[in-house]
Amino acid sequence: MDTLQTTRRILLVEDEPGLVITLSDMLKGHGYLVESVTNGLDAKDRILVDTFDLVVLDVMLPGMSGFDVCQGVREKGISTPILMLTARGETKDKVRGLRLGADDYLAKPFDPHELLARVEALLRRLAMENRSGDWFQFSNMKVDLKRGHVFRSDQRLAMSEREFALLRYLIERRGKVVSRDELLVQVWGYSSESASRTVDVHIAMLRQKVEHDPKNPQFIITVHAQGYRFVG
């Protein structure tokens, strides 16, 4: 099993209880973190305020259709991969879903192992895009690592050179705990115990720009008595 799977969060949007159980158990059994909602309105709200690596989205949902959920989150600049599920097997419905921004489409009934294969393929593609060198993407944020630009929902953010250098260093070491002293040496070019507060201040400013809720960060995480870890 790919060790990266242990950190992959999947939102399952499906209103058939039996299918929710089957798919959740299978995905969890392969190391994924799975959360589920049963209606379109809740799905849209969760995708806009939370961070997932992939969304498995049924089309026929109470409250709001999967088509409308997909269109709504794409219009907000959310580029999380979406795998659509539907009992509609017609080509026109597949085309509609893909045009609205879905990344893949699976018609019911399907073998759960085929869904697993589609999920793995989408997440591999995402990982390859994030390792491509010049760009890094998380949630609705895009980071141009080469030019030093950061975009939220395609709107460029004002960011100082130091803030960008700090963000880039954390991104390049994502998943690892980075101490304040290491950040001072690598980003500021010096080491001093009395200057560690400088790191905390810049981290707070960075969170204001890249976190949905800076008081409850999802990407730049404080690790008590050790430093910070970027998760994205």
GROMACS elastic network, one bead per residue, 0.5 to 0.9 nm:
[ bonds ]
;  ai    aj funct       b0    kb
    1     4     6  0.85942   500
    1     5     6  0.76225   500
    1    30     6  0.72841   500
    1    31     6  0.79595   500
    2     5     6  0.56922   500
    2     6     6  0.81363   500
    2    31     6  0.86809   500
    3     6     6  0.60368   500
    3     7     6  0.82619   500
    3    31     6  0.83943   500
    4     7     6  0.58854   500
    4     8     6  0.68682   500
    4    31     6  0.88738   500
    5     8     6  0.50313   500
    5     9     6  0.84357   500
    5    30     6  0.76648   500
    5    31     6  0.55682   500
    5    32     6  0.55513   500
    5    33     6  0.83311   500
    5   123     6  0.89099   500
    6     9     6  0.84185   500
    6    30     6  0.85432   500
    6    31     6  0.50683   500
    6    32     6  0.56002   500
    6    33     6  0.70946   500
    7    31     6  0.82123   500
    7    32     6  0.69620   500
    7    33     6  0.70787   500
    7    53     6  0.89358   500
    7   231     6  0.88567   500
    8    31     6  0.81252   500
    8    32     6  0.55087   500
    8    33     6  0.60705   500
    8    34     6  0.85594   500
    8    52     6  0.74987   500
    8    53     6  0.57834   500
    8    54     6  0.79952   500
    8   123     6  0.85286   500
    9    32     6  0.62222   500
    9    34     6  0.59584   500
    9    35     6  0.77346   500
    9    51     6  0.78603   500
    9    52     6  0.50240   500
    9    53     6  0.52670   500
    9    54     6  0.67776   500
    9    55     6  0.87301   500
   10    27     6  0.86752   500
   10    32     6  0.69882   500
   10    33     6  0.60796   500
   10    35     6  0.63821   500
   10    36     6  0.83733   500
   10    52     6  0.57195   500
   10    53     6  0.59424   500
   10    55     6  0.56692   500
   10    56     6  0.72752   500
   11    33     6  0.85791   500
   11    34     6  0.59615   500
   11    35     6  0.50293   500
   11    36     6  0.56072   500
   11    37     6  0.76553   500
   11    43     6  0.82268   500
   11    46     6  0.86161   500
   11    47     6  0.82180   500
   11    52     6  0.65560   500
   11    53     6  0.82472   500
   11    54     6  0.65193   500
   11    56     6  0.61908   500
   11    57     6  0.80994   500
   12    20     6  0.75286   500
   12    23     6  0.83628   500
   12    24     6  0.77296   500
   12    34     6  0.68993   500
   12    35     6  0.60645   500
   12    37     6  0.64952   500
   12    38     6  0.83680   500
   12    43     6  0.86851   500
   12    54     6  0.87249   500
   12    55     6  0.60592   500
   12    57     6  0.63415   500
   12    58     6  0.84025   500
   13    20     6  0.82854   500
   13    35     6  0.86147   500
   13    36     6  0.57109   500
   13    37     6  0.51083   500
   13    38     6  0.56451   500
   13    39     6  0.69482   500
   13    40     6  0.75289   500
   13    42     6  0.89936   500
   13    43     6  0.64718   500
   13    55     6  0.74312   500
   13    56     6  0.59739   500
   13    58     6  0.59315   500
   13    61     6  0.83954   500
   13    66     6  0.85806   500
   14    17     6  0.77758   500
   14    19     6  0.75585   500
   14    20     6  0.62734   500
   14    36     6  0.73810   500
   14    37     6  0.66310   500
   14    38     6  0.50933   500
   14    39     6  0.71825   500
   14    40     6  0.88667   500
   14    56     6  0.80801   500
   14    57     6  0.66611   500
   14    58     6  0.54176   500
   14    59     6  0.85407   500
   14    60     6  0.84304   500
   14    61     6  0.71568   500
   14    85     6  0.86210   500
   15    18     6  0.89218   500
   15    19     6  0.81601   500
   15    20     6  0.73687   500
   15    37     6  0.76567   500
   15    39     6  0.66276   500
   15    58     6  0.79955   500
   15    60     6  0.83523   500
   15    61     6  0.64862   500
   15    62     6  0.78124   500
   16    19     6  0.54319   500
   16    20     6  0.62045   500
   16    21     6  0.88526   500
   16    38     6  0.79285   500
   17    20     6  0.50774   500
   17    21     6  0.63408   500
   17    22     6  0.87180   500
   17    38     6  0.86473   500
   18    21     6  0.52853   500
   18    22     6  0.62450   500
   18    23     6  0.86778   500
   19    23     6  0.59541   500
   19    24     6  0.81845   500
   20    23     6  0.54289   500
   20    24     6  0.58086   500
   20    25     6  0.83450   500
   20    36     6  0.75288   500
   20    38     6  0.88610   500
   21    24     6  0.52151   500
   21    25     6  0.59537   500
   21    26     6  0.84693   500
   22    25     6  0.54454   500
   22    26     6  0.62494   500
   22    27     6  0.87324   500
   22   112     6  0.79270   500
   23    26     6  0.51376   500
   23    27     6  0.60739   500
   23    28     6  0.84192   500
   23   112     6  0.67742   500
   23   115     6  0.85672   500
   23   116     6  0.87003   500
   24    27     6  0.52922   500
   24    28     6  0.59536   500
   24    29     6  0.83083   500
   24    33     6  0.89251   500
   24    34     6  0.62797   500
   24    35     6  0.79868   500
   24    36     6  0.80906   500
   25    28     6  0.52108   500
   25    29     6  0.59249   500
   25    30     6  0.87293   500
   25    34     6  0.88025   500
   26    29     6  0.50200   500
   26    30     6  0.65402   500
   26   112     6  0.78511   500
   26   113     6  0.84614   500
   26   116     6  0.80561   500
   27    30     6  0.51712   500
   27    31     6  0.66793   500
   27    32     6  0.55773   500
   27    33     6  0.77080   500
   27    34     6  0.71051   500
   27   116     6  0.71650   500
   28    31     6  0.51263   500
   28    33     6  0.60878   500
   28    34     6  0.64603   500
   29    32     6  0.73366   500
   30   116     6  0.89083   500
   36    43     6  0.85771   500
   37    40     6  0.81385   500
   37    42     6  0.65969   500
   37    43     6  0.62092   500
   37    46     6  0.88223   500
   38    42     6  0.75833   500
   38    43     6  0.76724   500
   38    61     6  0.73093   500
   38    62     6  0.76763   500
   39    42     6  0.57381   500
   39    43     6  0.62964   500
   39    44     6  0.89367   500
   39    61     6  0.54290   500
   39    62     6  0.50471   500
   39    63     6  0.58828   500
   39    64     6  0.69033   500
   39    65     6  0.83103   500
   39    66     6  0.89565   500
   40    44     6  0.61761   500
   40    45     6  0.86367   500
   40    57     6  0.88648   500
   40    58     6  0.87907   500
   40    59     6  0.87825   500
   40    60     6  0.88024   500
   40    61     6  0.57800   500
   40    62     6  0.62280   500
   40    63     6  0.54769   500
   40    65     6  0.58707   500
   40    66     6  0.63504   500
   40    68     6  0.81247   500
   40    69     6  0.62400   500
   41    44     6  0.53162   500
   41    45     6  0.63391   500
   41    46     6  0.87188   500
   41    62     6  0.81734   500
   41    63     6  0.57593   500
   41    64     6  0.56813   500
   41    65     6  0.86189   500
   41    69     6  0.75707   500
   42    45     6  0.51358   500
   42    46     6  0.61211   500
   42    47     6  0.86331   500
   42    63     6  0.85861   500
   43    46     6  0.52223   500
   43    47     6  0.61973   500
   43    48     6  0.86402   500
   43    57     6  0.85471   500
   43    64     6  0.89649   500
   43    66     6  0.88975   500
   43    69     6  0.72298   500
   44    47     6  0.52670   500
   44    48     6  0.62101   500
   44    49     6  0.87742   500
   44    64     6  0.87884   500
   44    68     6  0.88923   500
   44    69     6  0.55155   500
   44    70     6  0.80529   500
   44    72     6  0.73598   500
   44    73     6  0.67086   500
   45    48     6  0.52937   500
   45    49     6  0.63311   500
   45    50     6  0.82979   500
   46    49     6  0.54059   500
   46    50     6  0.54796   500
   46    51     6  0.82134   500
   47    50     6  0.54535   500
   47    51     6  0.66948   500
   47    52     6  0.72542   500
   47    55     6  0.83171   500
   47    73     6  0.71900   500
   47    78     6  0.79913   500
   47    80     6  0.85169   500
   48    51     6  0.79660   500
   48    73     6  0.66770   500
   48    76     6  0.79151   500
   48    78     6  0.73522   500
   48   139     6  0.89489   500
   48   140     6  0.89466   500
   49   212     6  0.67239   500
   49   213     6  0.86077   500
   50   139     6  0.83624   500
   50   212     6  0.80389   500
   50   218     6  0.82620   500
   51    80     6  0.84461   500
   51   138     6  0.82676   500
   51   139     6  0.59135   500
   51   218     6  0.75779   500
   51   219     6  0.89331   500
   51   232     6  0.84307   500
   52    55     6  0.70295   500
   52    80     6  0.69244   500
   52    81     6  0.89062   500
   52   139     6  0.74287   500
   53    80     6  0.61552   500
   53    81     6  0.70113   500
   53   123     6  0.74764   500
   53   126     6  0.85757   500
   53   138     6  0.85588   500
   53   139     6  0.81429   500
   53   232     6  0.85855   500
   54    80     6  0.57753   500
   54    82     6  0.59668   500
   54    83     6  0.76825   500
   54   119     6  0.78348   500
   54   122     6  0.80485   500
   54   123     6  0.74340   500
   55    80     6  0.71260   500
   55    81     6  0.62853   500
   55    83     6  0.62035   500
   55    84     6  0.82371   500
   56    81     6  0.86589   500
   56    82     6  0.59585   500
   56    84     6  0.59519   500
   56    85     6  0.71691   500
   56   119     6  0.84354   500
   57    66     6  0.61647   500
   57    67     6  0.89796   500
   57    69     6  0.86057   500
   57    70     6  0.83194   500
   57    82     6  0.67456   500
   57    83     6  0.60079   500
   57    85     6  0.58489   500
   57    86     6  0.85815   500
   58    61     6  0.66517   500
   58    65     6  0.80466   500
   58    66     6  0.56667   500
   58    67     6  0.87481   500
   58    83     6  0.84573   500
   58    84     6  0.56028   500
   58    86     6  0.56936   500
   58    87     6  0.88312   500
   59    64     6  0.89184   500
   59    65     6  0.54989   500
   59    67     6  0.60375   500
   59    68     6  0.87386   500
   59    69     6  0.88344   500
   59    84     6  0.66746   500
   59    85     6  0.60709   500
   59    86     6  0.53398   500
   59    87     6  0.81675   500
   59    88     6  0.85844   500
   59    97     6  0.88022   500
   60    64     6  0.83014   500
   60    65     6  0.56131   500
   60    66     6  0.63665   500
   60    67     6  0.86602   500
   60    85     6  0.86109   500
   60    86     6  0.68104   500
   60    87     6  0.80369   500
   61    64     6  0.60997   500
   61    65     6  0.51733   500
   61    66     6  0.65158   500
   62    65     6  0.69520   500
   64    67     6  0.82102   500
   64    68     6  0.63471   500
   64    69     6  0.67598   500
   65    68     6  0.52519   500
   65    69     6  0.63271   500
   65    70     6  0.86595   500
   66    70     6  0.60253   500
   66    71     6  0.84805   500
   66    84     6  0.75967   500
   66    85     6  0.86614   500
   66    97     6  0.86035   500
   67    70     6  0.52154   500
   67    71     6  0.61851   500
   67    72     6  0.85379   500
   67    84     6  0.87199   500
   67    96     6  0.79594   500
   67    97     6  0.61907   500
   67   100     6  0.71311   500
   67   102     6  0.87798   500
   68    71     6  0.50610   500
   68    72     6  0.58849   500
   68    73     6  0.85989   500
   68   100     6  0.85599   500
   69    72     6  0.51033   500
   69    73     6  0.62554   500
   69    74     6  0.85494   500
   70    73     6  0.55443   500
   70    74     6  0.61896   500
   70    75     6  0.86079   500
   70    82     6  0.77362   500
   70    84     6  0.89359   500
   70    97     6  0.79025   500
   70   100     6  0.64582   500
   70   101     6  0.65205   500
   70   102     6  0.67679   500
   71    74     6  0.52533   500
   71    75     6  0.61237   500
   71    76     6  0.87893   500
   71    97     6  0.87610   500
   71   100     6  0.53157   500
   71   101     6  0.67527   500
   71   102     6  0.87187   500
   72    75     6  0.52374   500
   72    76     6  0.65734   500
   73    76     6  0.50750   500
   73    77     6  0.65922   500
   73    78     6  0.54763   500
   73    79     6  0.79696   500
   73    80     6  0.89899   500
   74    77     6  0.50776   500
   74    78     6  0.51995   500
   74    79     6  0.64252   500
   74    80     6  0.87619   500
   74   100     6  0.77138   500
   74   101     6  0.65363   500
   75    78     6  0.74453   500
   75   153     6  0.87068   500
   76    79     6  0.89521   500
   76   140     6  0.80930   500
   76   153     6  0.64097   500
   77   139     6  0.87767   500
   77   140     6  0.55905   500
   77   141     6  0.84458   500
   77   152     6  0.76134   500
   77   154     6  0.68077   500
   78    81     6  0.89909   500
   78   139     6  0.61670   500
   78   141     6  0.82219   500
   78   153     6  0.68940   500
   79    82     6  0.84412   500
   79   101     6  0.84908   500
   79   137     6  0.86388   500
   79   138     6  0.83822   500
   79   139     6  0.67251   500
   79   140     6  0.61277   500
   79   141     6  0.87944   500
   79   153     6  0.88828   500
   80   138     6  0.80920   500
   80   139     6  0.63763   500
   80   140     6  0.78189   500
   81   101     6  0.88145   500
   81   102     6  0.71468   500
   81   103     6  0.58971   500
   81   104     6  0.84228   500
   81   122     6  0.69753   500
   81   123     6  0.80267   500
   81   126     6  0.79512   500
   82   101     6  0.78217   500
   82   102     6  0.50789   500
   82   103     6  0.53426   500
   82   104     6  0.67494   500
   82   105     6  0.86046   500
   82   122     6  0.86694   500
   83   102     6  0.62598   500
   83   103     6  0.59165   500
   83   105     6  0.56604   500
   83   106     6  0.73130   500
   83   115     6  0.88461   500
   83   118     6  0.79441   500
   83   119     6  0.75908   500
   83   122     6  0.84255   500
   84    94     6  0.88471   500
   84    97     6  0.74307   500
   84    98     6  0.89030   500
   84   102     6  0.66036   500
   84   103     6  0.79436   500
   84   104     6  0.62996   500
   84   106     6  0.61380   500
   84   107     6  0.82893   500
   85    88     6  0.86478   500
   85   104     6  0.89395   500
   85   105     6  0.61430   500
   85   106     6  0.50407   500
   85   107     6  0.57734   500
   85   108     6  0.67718   500
   86    89     6  0.71489   500
   86    93     6  0.89496   500
   86   105     6  0.80035   500
   86   106     6  0.66935   500
   86   107     6  0.50534   500
   86   108     6  0.56112   500
   86   109     6  0.84666   500
   87   106     6  0.88557   500
   87   107     6  0.56662   500
   87   109     6  0.70187   500
   88    91     6  0.87049   500
   88    93     6  0.67923   500
   88    94     6  0.82514   500
   88   107     6  0.64738   500
   88   108     6  0.74439   500
   89    92     6  0.85889   500
   89    93     6  0.71334   500
   89    94     6  0.73202   500
   89   106     6  0.84513   500
   89   107     6  0.54544   500
   89   108     6  0.75316   500
   90    93     6  0.55062   500
   90    94     6  0.66416   500
   90    95     6  0.88531   500
   90   107     6  0.89192   500
   91    94     6  0.51075   500
   91    95     6  0.61237   500
   91    96     6  0.85547   500
   92    95     6  0.50804   500
   92    96     6  0.60917   500
   92    97     6  0.86932   500
   93    97     6  0.62221   500
   93    98     6  0.86360   500
   94    97     6  0.52245   500
   94    98     6  0.62469   500
   94    99     6  0.85711   500
   94   104     6  0.87894   500
   94   105     6  0.64905   500
   94   106     6  0.86211   500
   94   107     6  0.87244   500
   95    98     6  0.51867   500
   95    99     6  0.60210   500
   95   100     6  0.85615   500
   96    99     6  0.51353   500
   96   100     6  0.61940   500
   96   101     6  0.88237   500
   96   102     6  0.89395   500
   97   100     6  0.51812   500
   97   101     6  0.65818   500
   97   102     6  0.55735   500
   97   103     6  0.85673   500
   97   104     6  0.84786   500
   97   105     6  0.75837   500
   98   101     6  0.52086   500
   98   103     6  0.63856   500
   98   104     6  0.70332   500
   98   105     6  0.76281   500
   99   102     6  0.71161   500
  102   105     6  0.73138   500
  103   122     6  0.78591   500
  104   118     6  0.77897   500
  104   122     6  0.82211   500
  106   109     6  0.86451   500
  106   110     6  0.73817   500
  106   114     6  0.87808   500
  106   115     6  0.74901   500
  106   118     6  0.86470   500
  107   110     6  0.65845   500
  108   111     6  0.87286   500
  110   113     6  0.83970   500
  110   114     6  0.69673   500
  110   115     6  0.74981   500
  111   114     6  0.53007   500
  111   115     6  0.68706   500
  111   116     6  0.89811   500
  112   115     6  0.50938   500
  112   116     6  0.63524   500
  112   117     6  0.87646   500
  113   117     6  0.62049   500
  113   118     6  0.86446   500
  114   117     6  0.50278   500
  114   118     6  0.62774   500
  114   119     6  0.86323   500
  115   118     6  0.50420   500
  115   119     6  0.61384   500
  115   120     6  0.86063   500
  116   119     6  0.50558   500
  116   120     6  0.61598   500
  116   121     6  0.85838   500
  117   120     6  0.51452   500
  117   121     6  0.61469   500
  117   122     6  0.86929   500
  118   121     6  0.50980   500
  118   122     6  0.62125   500
  118   123     6  0.86526   500
  119   122     6  0.52640   500
  119   123     6  0.62354   500
  119   124     6  0.85839   500
  120   123     6  0.52126   500
  120   124     6  0.60582   500
  120   125     6  0.86030   500
  121   124     6  0.51166   500
  121   125     6  0.62257   500
  121   126     6  0.86789   500
  122   125     6  0.51489   500
  122   126     6  0.62638   500
  122   127     6  0.87188   500
  123   127     6  0.61530   500
  123   128     6  0.85936   500
  124   127     6  0.50851   500
  124   128     6  0.61903   500
  124   129     6  0.86566   500
  125   128     6  0.50809   500
  125   129     6  0.61964   500
  125   130     6  0.86543   500
  126   129     6  0.51405   500
  126   130     6  0.62544   500
  126   131     6  0.86807   500
  126   137     6  0.89392   500
  127   130     6  0.51420   500
  127   131     6  0.62542   500
  127   132     6  0.86931   500
  128   131     6  0.50529   500
  128   132     6  0.61114   500
  129   132     6  0.51232   500
  129   133     6  0.82871   500
  129   135     6  0.77797   500
  129   136     6  0.76067   500
  129   137     6  0.83251   500
  130   133     6  0.72385   500
  130   134     6  0.86286   500
  130   135     6  0.65367   500
  130   137     6  0.63375   500
  130   138     6  0.87954   500
  131   134     6  0.83217   500
  131   135     6  0.79498   500
  131   136     6  0.74451   500
  132   135     6  0.67916   500
  132   136     6  0.80966   500
  133   136     6  0.76763   500
  133   145     6  0.74653   500
  133   146     6  0.81017   500
  134   143     6  0.82753   500
  134   144     6  0.58798   500
  134   145     6  0.51342   500
  134   146     6  0.52830   500
  134   147     6  0.82822   500
  135   142     6  0.69423   500
  135   143     6  0.55228   500
  135   145     6  0.55807   500
  135   146     6  0.75371   500
  136   141     6  0.83387   500
  136   142     6  0.58710   500
  136   143     6  0.50422   500
  136   144     6  0.66901   500
  136   145     6  0.70573   500
  136   171     6  0.81274   500
  137   140     6  0.74479   500
  137   141     6  0.56949   500
  137   143     6  0.61366   500
  137   144     6  0.88719   500
  137   232     6  0.80557   500
  138   141     6  0.52841   500
  138   142     6  0.66194   500
  138   143     6  0.85374   500
  138   219     6  0.86817   500
  138   232     6  0.54615   500
  139   142     6  0.82619   500
  139   152     6  0.89708   500
  139   232     6  0.77329   500
  140   151     6  0.81880   500
  140   152     6  0.57429   500
  140   153     6  0.54045   500
  140   154     6  0.82271   500
  141   150     6  0.71697   500
  141   151     6  0.56101   500
  141   153     6  0.64494   500
  141   154     6  0.79200   500
  141   210     6  0.72691   500
  142   149     6  0.83898   500
  142   150     6  0.58396   500
  142   151     6  0.50844   500
  142   152     6  0.65379   500
  142   153     6  0.79915   500
  142   154     6  0.76497   500
  143   146     6  0.88055   500
  143   147     6  0.89622   500
  143   148     6  0.74625   500
  143   149     6  0.60105   500
  143   151     6  0.63417   500
  143   152     6  0.89171   500
  143   168     6  0.84840   500
  144   147     6  0.56552   500
  144   148     6  0.56169   500
  144   149     6  0.50508   500
  144   150     6  0.61478   500
  144   151     6  0.82471   500
  145   148     6  0.53918   500
  145   149     6  0.70844   500
  145   150     6  0.84549   500
  145   164     6  0.88760   500
  145   168     6  0.69144   500
  146   149     6  0.81078   500
  148   159     6  0.88896   500
  148   161     6  0.77515   500
  148   164     6  0.65044   500
  148   165     6  0.82064   500
  148   168     6  0.86568   500
  149   156     6  0.69942   500
  149   157     6  0.75458   500
  149   158     6  0.85345   500
  149   159     6  0.79239   500
  149   164     6  0.78618   500
  150   154     6  0.88415   500
  150   155     6  0.83213   500
  150   156     6  0.57466   500
  150   157     6  0.56771   500
  150   158     6  0.79840   500
  150   159     6  0.76659   500
  150   164     6  0.81002   500
  151   154     6  0.52000   500
  151   155     6  0.50898   500
  151   157     6  0.56148   500
  152   155     6  0.51642   500
  152   156     6  0.63866   500
  152   157     6  0.68467   500
  152   209     6  0.87540   500
  152   210     6  0.77834   500
  153   156     6  0.83669   500
  157   209     6  0.75126   500
  158   209     6  0.86438   500
  159   162     6  0.81609   500
  159   163     6  0.61124   500
  159   164     6  0.63870   500
  159   206     6  0.84199   500
  159   209     6  0.83597   500
  160   163     6  0.51414   500
  160   164     6  0.62253   500
  160   165     6  0.85664   500
  161   164     6  0.51488   500
  161   165     6  0.60604   500
  161   166     6  0.85772   500
  162   165     6  0.50255   500
  162   166     6  0.61262   500
  162   167     6  0.85905   500
  162   187     6  0.73951   500
  162   188     6  0.79060   500
  162   202     6  0.83443   500
  163   166     6  0.51261   500
  163   167     6  0.61875   500
  163   168     6  0.85866   500
  163   202     6  0.66709   500
  163   203     6  0.81185   500
  163   205     6  0.79855   500
  163   206     6  0.63978   500
  164   167     6  0.50148   500
  164   168     6  0.59880   500
  164   169     6  0.84741   500
  164   206     6  0.85111   500
  165   168     6  0.51415   500
  165   169     6  0.61089   500
  165   170     6  0.86621   500
  165   187     6  0.63286   500
  166   169     6  0.52252   500
  166   170     6  0.63315   500
  166   171     6  0.86685   500
  166   183     6  0.75130   500
  166   186     6  0.88968   500
  166   187     6  0.61521   500
  166   188     6  0.88958   500
  166   199     6  0.88879   500
  166   202     6  0.81306   500
  166   203     6  0.80814   500
  166   206     6  0.84792   500
  167   170     6  0.52276   500
  167   171     6  0.61204   500
  167   172     6  0.86274   500
  167   203     6  0.86939   500
  167   206     6  0.75249   500
  167   230     6  0.87391   500
  168   171     6  0.50043   500
  168   172     6  0.60629   500
  168   173     6  0.86177   500
  169   172     6  0.52311   500
  169   173     6  0.64493   500
  169   174     6  0.85970   500
  169   183     6  0.80486   500
  169   186     6  0.81357   500
  169   187     6  0.75446   500
  170   173     6  0.51903   500
  170   174     6  0.58573   500
  170   175     6  0.87932   500
  170   176     6  0.84554   500
  170   177     6  0.89652   500
  170   178     6  0.75746   500
  170   183     6  0.88128   500
  170   220     6  0.81771   500
  170   228     6  0.81989   500
  170   229     6  0.69960   500
  170   230     6  0.56304   500
  170   231     6  0.89862   500
  171   175     6  0.85405   500
  171   229     6  0.89562   500
  171   230     6  0.61816   500
  171   231     6  0.81416   500
  171   232     6  0.80154   500
  172   230     6  0.89118   500
  173   176     6  0.56807   500
  173   177     6  0.80466   500
  173   178     6  0.78159   500
  173   229     6  0.80643   500
  173   230     6  0.73472   500
  174   177     6  0.81595   500
  174   229     6  0.65748   500
  174   231     6  0.58433   500
  174   232     6  0.72017   500
  175   229     6  0.59983   500
  175   230     6  0.57756   500
  175   231     6  0.56282   500
  175   232     6  0.81510   500
  176   228     6  0.82031   500
  176   229     6  0.56015   500
  176   230     6  0.71810   500
  176   231     6  0.86327   500
  177   222     6  0.88815   500
  177   223     6  0.72180   500
  177   226     6  0.71491   500
  177   227     6  0.62598   500
  177   228     6  0.54602   500
  177   230     6  0.78412   500
  178   181     6  0.83795   500
  178   182     6  0.64858   500
  178   183     6  0.70046   500
  178   223     6  0.89561   500
  178   226     6  0.74182   500
  178   227     6  0.54533   500
  178   228     6  0.53286   500
  178   229     6  0.61362   500
  178   230     6  0.87875   500
  179   182     6  0.51970   500
  179   183     6  0.64042   500
  179   184     6  0.87386   500
  179   225     6  0.87967   500
  179   226     6  0.56084   500
  179   228     6  0.64307   500
  179   229     6  0.88633   500
  180   183     6  0.50856   500
  180   184     6  0.61847   500
  180   185     6  0.87094   500
  180   193     6  0.89507   500
  180   196     6  0.59991   500
  180   197     6  0.86804   500
  180   199     6  0.63957   500
  180   200     6  0.81386   500
  180   226     6  0.77344   500
  180   227     6  0.54725   500
  180   228     6  0.76158   500
  181   184     6  0.50515   500
  181   185     6  0.62740   500
  181   186     6  0.86082   500
  181   190     6  0.86193   500
  181   191     6  0.60388   500
  181   192     6  0.73504   500
  181   193     6  0.75190   500
  181   195     6  0.88975   500
  181   196     6  0.68939   500
  181   199     6  0.87890   500
  181   227     6  0.85768   500
  182   185     6  0.51949   500
  182   186     6  0.60066   500
  182   187     6  0.81685   500
  182   191     6  0.79307   500
  183   186     6  0.51760   500
  183   187     6  0.54156   500
  183   188     6  0.71076   500
  183   189     6  0.85729   500
  183   191     6  0.86698   500
  183   196     6  0.89811   500
  183   199     6  0.72945   500
  184   187     6  0.55598   500
  184   189     6  0.61511   500
  184   190     6  0.56756   500
  184   191     6  0.54873   500
  184   192     6  0.76886   500
  184   195     6  0.79446   500
  184   196     6  0.73273   500
  184   198     6  0.84426   500
  184   199     6  0.70603   500
  185   188     6  0.57290   500
  185   191     6  0.53167   500
  185   192     6  0.88349   500
  186   189     6  0.55687   500
  186   190     6  0.77229   500
  187   190     6  0.83292   500
  188   191     6  0.81609   500
  191   194     6  0.89398   500
  191   195     6  0.75376   500
  191   196     6  0.83964   500
  192   195     6  0.52151   500
  192   196     6  0.67952   500
  193   196     6  0.55263   500
  193   197     6  0.84991   500
  194   197     6  0.70443   500
  194   198     6  0.86656   500
  195   198     6  0.54073   500
  195   199     6  0.74980   500
  196   199     6  0.54354   500
  196   200     6  0.68951   500
  197   200     6  0.50399   500
  197   201     6  0.62627   500
  197   202     6  0.87090   500
  198   201     6  0.52346   500
  198   202     6  0.63294   500
  198   203     6  0.86068   500
  199   202     6  0.52309   500
  199   203     6  0.60559   500
  199   204     6  0.86065   500
  200   203     6  0.50332   500
  200   204     6  0.61829   500
  200   205     6  0.87200   500
  201   204     6  0.51491   500
  201   205     6  0.63779   500
  201   206     6  0.86885   500
  202   205     6  0.50186   500
  202   206     6  0.60541   500
  202   207     6  0.85353   500
  203   207     6  0.61174   500
  203   208     6  0.86958   500
  203   220     6  0.79520   500
  203   228     6  0.89309   500
  204   207     6  0.51470   500
  204   208     6  0.64533   500
  204   214     6  0.76863   500
  205   208     6  0.51884   500
  205   209     6  0.68805   500
  206   209     6  0.53065   500
  206   210     6  0.63456   500
  206   211     6  0.81298   500
  206   214     6  0.88786   500
  206   220     6  0.87239   500
  207   210     6  0.52517   500
  207   211     6  0.51357   500
  207   212     6  0.84763   500
  207   213     6  0.81662   500
  207   214     6  0.52274   500
  207   215     6  0.84123   500
  207   217     6  0.71190   500
  207   219     6  0.84340   500
  207   220     6  0.70792   500
  208   211     6  0.61121   500
  208   212     6  0.81863   500
  208   213     6  0.78679   500
  208   214     6  0.54716   500
  208   215     6  0.88201   500
  209   212     6  0.83458   500
  209   214     6  0.82407   500
  210   213     6  0.88284   500
  210   214     6  0.80610   500
  210   219     6  0.80708   500
  210   220     6  0.88131   500
  211   214     6  0.52166   500
  211   215     6  0.86565   500
  211   216     6  0.82483   500
  211   217     6  0.59147   500
  211   218     6  0.68158   500
  211   219     6  0.68680   500
  211   220     6  0.80420   500
  212   216     6  0.83608   500
  212   217     6  0.74880   500
  212   218     6  0.80283   500
  213   216     6  0.53927   500
  213   217     6  0.60354   500
  213   218     6  0.80805   500
  214   217     6  0.51856   500
  214   218     6  0.84319   500
  216   221     6  0.89593   500
  217   220     6  0.60534   500
  217   221     6  0.62426   500
  217   222     6  0.86335   500
  218   221     6  0.65765   500
  218   230     6  0.86334   500
  218   231     6  0.71371   500
  218   232     6  0.81791   500
  219   229     6  0.79052   500
  219   230     6  0.53855   500
  219   232     6  0.57222   500
  220   228     6  0.66362   500
  220   229     6  0.58336   500
  220   231     6  0.64329   500
  220   232     6  0.85850   500
  221   227     6  0.85912   500
  221   228     6  0.55186   500
  221   229     6  0.51462   500
  221   230     6  0.61485   500
  221   231     6  0.72745   500
  222   225     6  0.87311   500
  222   226     6  0.81145   500
  222   227     6  0.60867   500
  222   229     6  0.65341   500
  222   230     6  0.89715   500
  223   226     6  0.54832   500
  223   227     6  0.52711   500
  223   228     6  0.53853   500
  223   229     6  0.68715   500
  224   227     6  0.66723   500
  224   228     6  0.83473   500
